[in-house]
Amino acid sequence: MKRFWSHVKTCIRKYVCFGGYAKRSEFWNWTLFVAVVSGMLLGVVAMLVIIRGIAGPDTAANPLNWVSSIIYHIFIILGLFLLFCLLPTLTVTVRRLRDAGYNPWIVIIPVLLILGSYFPTTIIALSGMDNMPPEIPLPYCFIYLTITAFVCMLFVTFLLRKTKKLKIS
């Protein structure tokens, strides 16, 4: 547990340090930290959404009408946390790729695909609404998101590679 927190502190301390190397344990401990904190916040949101669904509509007569504002504030906290973690995640990924012997510039591929998945995901989420017709056909959105998921999983295999041994001449 002590090593876990030391890796998290290292990633925060090297917030914008793209130089150097990162061991597998440092990368995966940081990823675990981000996933656990995000998962806990999303779990609280899911629990509150269930409570809100049981309580009924948000009216002044409903004693649980405050739940919607709590959900909103937790999403703001989650967004700020993920925004804070964005740069350390990129830096530790670049350092991990360098440590595994890959060109660190390949990190651009999954980043661009993930950023590009915002619009298709929004179209899929809004597809059931009457006043918001999708501009891109839904099958194309699903195909794009499937390709994005495949490329990101392929990218994870790069990060799993052991540290490349440097030959000293």
PAVO-261130 format. One line per field, with one value per atom (N, C-alpha, C): x, y, z negated; residue in three letters; atom name. Coordinates in nm, 3 decimals, decimal comma. Each point is the difference from the previous one (the first is absolute). Layout:
! residues N
xx = [X ...]
yy = [Y ...]
zz = [Z ...]
ropa = [ALA ...]
torvo = [CA ...]
//
This chain:
! residues 169
xx = [0,082 -0,082 0,086 0,114 0,090 0,056 0,029 0,052 -0,107 -0,126 -0,111 -0,005 -0,001 -0,009 0,125 0,116 0,121 -0,006 -0,058 -0,016 -0,100 -0,108 -0,099 0,065 0,077 0,068 0,102 0,068 0,096 -0,069 -0,115 -0,073 -0,049 -0,040 -0,044 0,121 0,110 0,121 0,055 -0,009 0,047 -0,118 -0,076 -0,126 0,018 0,106 0,023 0,137 0,054 0,132 -0,016 0,019 -0,010 0,132 0,108 0,130 0,015 0,089 0,029 -0,082 -0,006 -0,063 -0,099 -0,094 -0,095 -0,013 0,017 -0,015 -0,145 -0,023 -0,138 -0,079 0,061 -0,073 -0,042 0,086 -0,036 -0,119 0,005 -0,110 -0,130 0,003 -0,124 -0,052 0,087 -0,049 -0,070 0,054 -0,067 -0,135 -0,003 -0,124 -0,103 0,046 -0,090 -0,055 0,084 -0,044 -0,110 0,022 -0,098 -0,129 0,012 -0,119 -0,080 0,068 -0,072 -0,071 0,068 -0,065 -0,117 0,019 -0,109 -0,114 0,033 -0,103 -0,079 0,067 -0,071 -0,097 0,046 -0,088 -0,118 0,026 -0,110 -0,093 0,052 -0,084 -0,094 0,050 -0,085 -0,107 0,038 -0,098 -0,106 0,042 -0,096 -0,097 0,051 -0,086 -0,100 0,046 -0,090 -0,101 0,038 -0,095 -0,110 0,037 -0,101 -0,094 0,055 -0,083 -0,092 0,053 -0,081 -0,111 0,029 -0,102 -0,112 0,035 -0,100 -0,082 0,064 -0,067 -0,102 0,015 -0,097 0,053 -0,088 0,044 0,048 0,084 0,052 -0,104 -0,074 -0,098 0,027 -0,061 0,018 -0,059 -0,100 -0,064 0,084 0,090 0,083 0,112 0,010 0,106 0,141 0,012 0,131 0,033 -0,053 0,027 0,142 0,074 0,137 0,099 -0,043 0,091 0,056 -0,080 0,047 0,116 -0,007 0,110 0,127 -0,015 0,117 0,064 -0,081 0,052 0,078 -0,054 0,066 0,136 0,006 0,125 0,103 -0,045 0,094 0,058 -0,082 0,053 0,101 -0,021 0,098 0,131 -0,009 0,120 0,071 -0,076 0,058 0,070 -0,065 0,061 0,128 0,001 0,122 0,110 -0,037 0,100 0,061 -0,084 0,051 0,082 -0,040 0,079 0,136 0,003 0,126 0,088 -0,060 0,076 0,041 -0,052 0,029 0,148 0,063 0,141 0,093 -0,019 0,085 -0,018 -0,121 -0,022 0,075 -0,003 0,075 0,150 0,050 0,145 0,046 -0,075 0,043 -0,013 -0,097 -0,013 0,117 0,040 0,114 0,128 0,018 0,119 -0,003 -0,119 -0,012 0,030 -0,049 0,030 0,149 0,065 0,144 0,072 -0,047 0,060 -0,018 -0,114 -0,027 0,070 0,065 0,074 -0,078 -0,114 -0,080 0,022 -0,036 0,004 -0,115 0,028 -0,107 -0,104 0,029 -0,096 -0,123 0,007 -0,117 -0,116 0,024 -0,108 -0,105 0,037 -0,093 -0,117 0,025 -0,105 -0,119 0,017 -0,119 -0,060 0,083 -0,053 -0,093 0,041 -0,085 -0,127 0,011 -0,119 -0,098 0,053 -0,088 -0,065 0,077 -0,059 -0,104 0,026 -0,094 -0,124 0,002 -0,117 -0,107 0,030 -0,098 -0,127 0,015 -0,116 -0,084 0,059 -0,083 -0,069 0,068 -0,062 -0,119 0,013 -0,111 -0,117 0,029 -0,107 -0,073 0,075 -0,063 -0,085 0,052 -0,075 -0,127 0,001 -0,117 -0,088 0,029 -0,072 -0,147 -0,041 -0,140 -0,084 0,061 -0,076 -0,064 -0,121 -0,073 0,055 0,040 0,042 0,147 0,073 0,143 0,031 -0,025 0,031 0,151 0,048 0,145 0,049 0,117 0,059 0,085 0,049 0,077 -0,082 -0,014 -0,076 0,059 -0,088 0,043 0,097 -0,017 0,098 0,143 0,016 0,134 0,058 -0,086 0,046 0,048 -0,077 0,039 0,129 0,016 0,123 0,120 -0,015 0,110 0,038 -0,100 0,029 0,062 -0,039 0,060 0,146 0,028 0,139 0,083 -0,057 0,070 0,033 -0,097 0,023 0,107 -0,002 0,101 0,140 0,013 0,132 0,050 -0,089 0,042 0,043 -0,069 0,043 0,134 0,020 0,129 0,110 -0,032 0,095 0,038 -0,095 0,029 0,103 -0,003 0,101 0,141 0,011 0,131 0,047 -0,093 0,035 0,032 -0,041 0,026 0,139 0,067 0,131 0,100 0,086 0,103 0,097 0,072 0,099 0,104 0,030 0,098 0,139 0,078 0,138 0,086 0,068 0,090 0,136 0,051 0,131 0,108 0,094 0,111 0,120 0,050 0,112 0,131]
yy = [-0,119 0,119 0,125 -0,009 0,115 0,030 -0,105 0,018 0,061 -0,042 0,054 0,152 0,049 0,144 0,072 -0,065 0,065 0,017 -0,098 0,013 0,111 0,010 0,106 0,136 0,012 0,126 0,034 -0,102 0,022 0,055 -0,056 0,048 0,143 0,034 0,138 0,094 -0,047 0,083 0,025 -0,100 0,014 0,037 0,099 0,039 0,029 0,071 0,034 -0,048 -0,102 -0,052 -0,115 0,031 -0,103 -0,075 0,049 -0,065 -0,112 -0,091 -0,108 -0,125 -0,087 -0,130 -0,024 -0,090 -0,041 -0,152 -0,061 -0,146 -0,038 -0,129 -0,047 0,024 -0,025 0,016 0,145 0,095 0,141 0,035 -0,045 0,029 -0,062 -0,129 -0,069 0,045 0,039 0,054 0,134 0,084 0,126 -0,026 -0,093 -0,033 -0,056 -0,083 -0,054 0,111 0,094 0,113 0,080 0,034 0,077 -0,080 -0,129 -0,083 -0,017 -0,019 -0,020 0,127 0,113 0,126 0,031 -0,016 0,025 -0,098 -0,125 -0,102 0,027 0,046 0,032 0,116 0,103 0,114 -0,040 -0,082 -0,047 -0,094 -0,078 -0,086 0,081 0,109 0,089 0,062 0,041 0,057 -0,104 -0,124 -0,105 -0,025 -0,003 -0,020 0,115 0,122 0,116 0,003 -0,046 -0,006 -0,102 -0,110 -0,100 0,059 0,068 0,063 0,104 0,078 0,103 -0,063 -0,112 -0,069 -0,055 -0,049 -0,052 0,113 0,113 0,112 0,069 -0,010 0,066 0,130 0,078 0,123 0,105 0,091 0,109 0,110 -0,003 0,106 0,053 0,113 0,059 -0,088 -0,080 -0,087 -0,125 -0,034 -0,119 0,031 -0,077 0,028 -0,031 -0,076 -0,035 0,077 0,120 0,076 0,055 -0,006 0,047 -0,098 -0,124 -0,104 0,038 0,063 0,037 0,099 0,094 0,096 -0,067 -0,099 -0,075 -0,076 -0,063 -0,073 0,096 0,115 0,102 0,039 0,023 0,040 -0,113 -0,123 -0,112 -0,013 0,022 -0,002 0,112 0,115 0,109 -0,043 -0,060 -0,048 -0,106 -0,092 -0,104 0,062 0,097 0,066 0,072 0,069 0,069 -0,100 -0,111 -0,102 -0,058 -0,033 -0,057 0,102 0,127 0,105 0,013 -0,009 0,004 -0,120 -0,116 -0,123 -0,015 0,085 -0,015 0,013 0,106 0,023 -0,103 -0,034 -0,105 -0,134 -0,028 -0,126 0,000 0,110 0,009 -0,011 0,069 -0,004 -0,139 -0,066 -0,133 -0,100 0,021 -0,087 0,019 0,124 0,027 -0,060 0,018 -0,057 -0,153 -0,059 -0,146 -0,053 0,069 -0,042 0,006 0,104 0,012 -0,114 -0,034 -0,107 -0,136 -0,018 -0,126 -0,009 0,109 -0,003 0,047 0,063 0,052 0,149 0,049 0,144 0,063 0,096 0,057 0,079 0,035 0,076 -0,082 -0,133 -0,080 0,020 0,071 0,031 0,090 0,067 0,089 -0,077 -0,121 -0,077 -0,027 -0,063 -0,022 0,129 0,100 0,127 0,063 0,003 0,058 -0,082 -0,133 -0,083 0,021 0,012 0,021 0,138 0,101 0,133 0,001 -0,074 -0,007 -0,080 -0,079 -0,081 0,080 0,124 0,081 0,021 0,038 0,029 -0,125 -0,113 -0,121 -0,047 0,012 -0,040 0,089 0,129 0,092 -0,032 -0,034 -0,035 -0,125 -0,100 -0,123 0,030 0,084 0,031 0,077 0,085 0,083 -0,061 -0,121 -0,058 -0,023 -0,018 -0,026 0,125 0,115 0,126 0,040 0,053 0,038 0,126 0,096 0,128 0,004 -0,109 -0,002 -0,114 0,020 -0,107 -0,017 -0,123 -0,021 0,047 0,064 0,049 -0,107 -0,094 -0,112 -0,125 -0,091 -0,122 -0,079 -0,056 -0,071 -0,115 -0,079 -0,108 0,052 0,117 0,057 0,040 0,050 0,036 -0,124 -0,108 -0,123 -0,056 0,007 -0,049 0,081 0,132 0,086 -0,031 -0,014 -0,028 -0,138 -0,097 -0,133 0,005 0,072 0,015 0,072 0,103 0,072 -0,093 -0,080 -0,093 -0,102 -0,050 -0,097 0,061 0,121 0,066 0,027 0,041 0,026 -0,129 -0,111 -0,128 -0,045 0,024 -0,031 0,086 0,125 0,092 -0,047 -0,058 -0,051 -0,112 -0,080 -0,106 0,058 0,119 0,066 0,035 0,043 0,043 -0,118 -0,120 -0,118 -0,059 0,045 -0,053 0,029 -0,095 0,017 0,110 0,047 0,105 -0,052 0,082 -0,037 0,013 -0,103 0,001 0,082 0,094 0,084 -0,067 -0,010 -0,061 0,106 -0,035 0,091 -0,049 0,084 -0,040 0,042]
zz = [0,000 0,000 0,000 -0,068 -0,005 0,140 0,076 0,135 0,090 -0,019 0,079 -0,014 -0,123 -0,022 0,045 -0,008 0,050 0,151 0,071 0,145 0,035 -0,077 0,025 -0,024 -0,108 -0,029 0,109 0,053 0,107 0,124 0,034 0,119 -0,020 -0,122 -0,026 -0,001 -0,057 -0,005 0,141 0,086 0,138 0,090 -0,042 0,065 0,149 0,036 0,141 0,047 -0,063 0,035 0,100 0,128 0,103 0,018 -0,058 0,013 -0,102 0,029 -0,092 0,031 -0,100 0,017 -0,114 0,023 -0,103 0,005 -0,113 -0,009 0,016 0,027 0,013 -0,127 -0,114 -0,126 -0,022 0,038 -0,015 0,088 0,125 0,092 -0,048 -0,036 -0,037 -0,135 -0,092 -0,127 0,021 0,088 0,030 0,067 0,094 0,069 -0,099 -0,092 -0,102 -0,089 -0,038 -0,083 0,071 0,126 0,075 0,016 0,030 0,021 -0,129 -0,113 -0,127 -0,044 0,007 -0,040 0,093 0,130 0,095 -0,022 -0,023 -0,024 -0,126 -0,106 -0,123 0,023 0,069 0,028 0,088 0,102 0,085 -0,075 -0,095 -0,083 -0,087 -0,057 -0,080 0,089 0,121 0,093 0,035 0,028 0,035 -0,115 -0,122 -0,116 -0,013 0,019 -0,010 0,114 0,118 0,112 -0,030 -0,061 -0,038 -0,105 -0,099 -0,103 0,063 0,092 0,068 0,081 0,065 0,079 -0,086 -0,118 -0,092 -0,061 -0,027 -0,067 0,088 0,130 0,088 0,056 0,061 0,067 -0,099 0,051 -0,082 -0,012 -0,106 -0,028 -0,139 -0,032 -0,133 -0,109 0,035 -0,099 -0,030 0,091 -0,018 -0,099 -0,111 -0,098 0,052 0,109 0,053 0,128 0,016 0,122 0,004 -0,108 -0,006 0,063 0,025 0,050 0,137 0,085 0,134 -0,006 -0,093 -0,011 -0,053 -0,086 -0,049 0,115 0,084 0,116 0,090 0,024 0,082 -0,058 -0,130 -0,064 -0,001 -0,014 0,005 0,141 0,102 0,136 0,023 -0,059 0,010 -0,067 -0,118 -0,070 0,084 0,058 0,086 0,120 0,063 0,116 -0,036 -0,114 -0,043 -0,035 -0,063 -0,033 0,128 0,097 0,126 0,078 -0,007 0,065 -0,067 -0,133 -0,074 0,037 0,021 0,027 0,146 0,087 0,142 0,032 -0,046 0,032 -0,067 -0,129 -0,057 0,070 0,046 0,071 0,133 0,071 0,125 -0,025 -0,104 -0,025 -0,042 -0,088 -0,042 0,115 0,090 0,117 0,095 0,022 0,088 -0,061 -0,128 -0,065 0,002 -0,016 0,005 0,140 0,102 0,136 0,028 -0,047 0,017 -0,073 -0,120 -0,078 0,068 0,069 0,068 0,136 0,042 0,125 0,121 -0,021 0,111 0,016 0,118 0,024 -0,078 -0,088 -0,083 0,078 0,125 0,079 0,039 -0,013 0,036 -0,097 -0,108 -0,094 0,066 0,108 0,069 0,061 0,046 0,069 -0,092 -0,117 -0,083 -0,056 -0,025 -0,051 0,103 0,126 0,104 0,020 -0,006 0,015 -0,115 -0,122 -0,115 0,008 0,035 0,017 0,112 0,104 0,111 -0,031 -0,106 -0,034 -0,075 -0,033 -0,072 0,083 0,124 0,085 0,027 0,042 0,021 -0,129 -0,113 -0,126 -0,032 0,025 -0,022 0,092 0,123 0,094 -0,046 -0,046 -0,049 -0,124 -0,090 -0,122 0,030 0,101 0,032 0,108 0,043 0,114 -0,029 -0,123 -0,031 -0,012 0,002 -0,016 0,132 -0,007 0,120 0,066 -0,080 0,056 0,039 -0,012 0,030 0,097 0,131 0,094 0,014 0,007 0,014 0,136 0,000 0,124 0,067 -0,079 0,053 -0,028 0,098 -0,026 -0,118 -0,081 -0,119 0,027 0,108 0,023 0,015 0,064 0,014 -0,135 -0,088 -0,135 -0,074 0,008 -0,069 0,059 0,130 0,065 -0,047 -0,004 -0,045 -0,145 -0,086 -0,140 -0,018 0,081 -0,006 0,044 0,106 0,046 -0,107 -0,061 -0,106 -0,117 -0,042 -0,111 0,037 0,124 0,043 0,001 0,053 0,003 -0,142 -0,089 -0,138 -0,070 0,026 -0,058 0,058 0,128 0,062 -0,062 -0,027 -0,061 -0,141 -0,071 -0,135 0,006 0,106 0,011 0,013 0,061 0,005 -0,141 -0,083 -0,135 -0,091 0,038 -0,081 0,023 0,103 0,034 -0,111 -0,024 -0,102 0,041 -0,100 0,024 0,098 0,099 0,100 -0,060 0,015 -0,050 0,093 -0,055 0,080 0,010 0,122 0,021 -0,023 -0,083 -0,029 0,078 0,089 0,086 -0,061]
ropa = [MET MET MET LYS LYS LYS ARG ARG ARG PHE PHE PHE TRP TRP TRP SER SER SER HIS HIS HIS VAL VAL VAL LYS LYS LYS THR THR THR CYS CYS CYS ILE ILE ILE ARG ARG ARG LYS LYS LYS TYR TYR TYR VAL VAL VAL CYS CYS CYS PHE PHE PHE GLY GLY GLY GLY GLY GLY TYR TYR TYR ALA ALA ALA LYS LYS LYS ARG ARG ARG SER SER SER GLU GLU GLU PHE PHE PHE TRP TRP TRP ASN ASN ASN TRP TRP TRP THR THR THR LEU LEU LEU PHE PHE PHE VAL VAL VAL ALA ALA ALA VAL VAL VAL VAL VAL VAL SER SER SER GLY GLY GLY MET MET MET LEU LEU LEU LEU LEU LEU GLY GLY GLY VAL VAL VAL VAL VAL VAL ALA ALA ALA MET MET MET LEU LEU LEU VAL VAL VAL ILE ILE ILE ILE ILE ILE ARG ARG ARG GLY GLY GLY ILE ILE ILE ALA ALA ALA GLY GLY GLY PRO PRO PRO ASP ASP ASP THR THR THR ALA ALA ALA ALA ALA ALA ASN ASN ASN PRO PRO PRO LEU LEU LEU ASN ASN ASN TRP TRP TRP VAL VAL VAL SER SER SER SER SER SER ILE ILE ILE ILE ILE ILE TYR TYR TYR HIS HIS HIS ILE ILE ILE PHE PHE PHE ILE ILE ILE ILE ILE ILE LEU LEU LEU GLY GLY GLY LEU LEU LEU PHE PHE PHE LEU LEU LEU LEU LEU LEU PHE PHE PHE CYS CYS CYS LEU LEU LEU LEU LEU LEU PRO PRO PRO THR THR THR LEU LEU LEU THR THR THR VAL VAL VAL THR THR THR VAL VAL VAL ARG ARG ARG ARG ARG ARG LEU LEU LEU ARG ARG ARG ASP ASP ASP ALA ALA ALA GLY GLY GLY TYR TYR TYR ASN ASN ASN PRO PRO PRO TRP TRP TRP ILE ILE ILE VAL VAL VAL ILE ILE ILE ILE ILE ILE PRO PRO PRO VAL VAL VAL LEU LEU LEU LEU LEU LEU ILE ILE ILE LEU LEU LEU GLY GLY GLY SER SER SER TYR TYR TYR PHE PHE PHE PRO PRO PRO THR THR THR THR THR THR ILE ILE ILE ILE ILE ILE ALA ALA ALA LEU LEU LEU SER SER SER GLY GLY GLY MET MET MET ASP ASP ASP ASN ASN ASN MET MET MET PRO PRO PRO PRO PRO PRO GLU GLU GLU ILE ILE ILE PRO PRO PRO LEU LEU LEU PRO PRO PRO TYR TYR TYR CYS CYS CYS PHE PHE PHE ILE ILE ILE TYR TYR TYR LEU LEU LEU THR THR THR ILE ILE ILE THR THR THR ALA ALA ALA PHE PHE PHE VAL VAL VAL CYS CYS CYS MET MET MET LEU LEU LEU PHE PHE PHE VAL VAL VAL THR THR THR PHE PHE PHE LEU LEU LEU LEU LEU LEU ARG ARG ARG LYS LYS LYS THR THR THR LYS LYS LYS LYS LYS LYS LEU LEU LEU LYS LYS LYS ILE ILE ILE SER SER SER]
torvo = [N CA C N CA C N CA C N CA C N CA C N CA C N CA C N CA C N CA C N CA C N CA C N CA C N CA C N CA C N CA C N CA C N CA C N CA C N CA C N CA C N CA C N CA C N CA C N CA C N CA C N CA C N CA C N CA C N CA C N CA C N CA C N CA C N CA C N CA C N CA C N CA C N CA C N CA C N CA C N CA C N CA C N CA C N CA C N CA C N CA C N CA C N CA C N CA C N CA C N CA C N CA C N CA C N CA C N CA C N CA C N CA C N CA C N CA C N CA C N CA C N CA C N CA C N CA C N CA C N CA C N CA C N CA C N CA C N CA C N CA C N CA C N CA C N CA C N CA C N CA C N CA C N CA C N CA C N CA C N CA C N CA C N CA C N CA C N CA C N CA C N CA C N CA C N CA C N CA C N CA C N CA C N CA C N CA C N CA C N CA C N CA C N CA C N CA C N CA C N CA C N CA C N CA C N CA C N CA C N CA C N CA C N CA C N CA C N CA C N CA C N CA C N CA C N CA C N CA C N CA C N CA C N CA C N CA C N CA C N CA C N CA C N CA C N CA C N CA C N CA C N CA C N CA C N CA C N CA C N CA C N CA C N CA C N CA C N CA C N CA C N CA C N CA C N CA C N CA C N CA C N CA C N CA C N CA C N CA C N CA C N CA C N CA C N CA C N CA C N CA C N CA C N CA C N CA C N CA C N CA C N CA C N CA C N CA C N CA C N CA C N CA C N CA C N CA C N CA C N CA C N CA C N CA C N CA C N CA C]
//
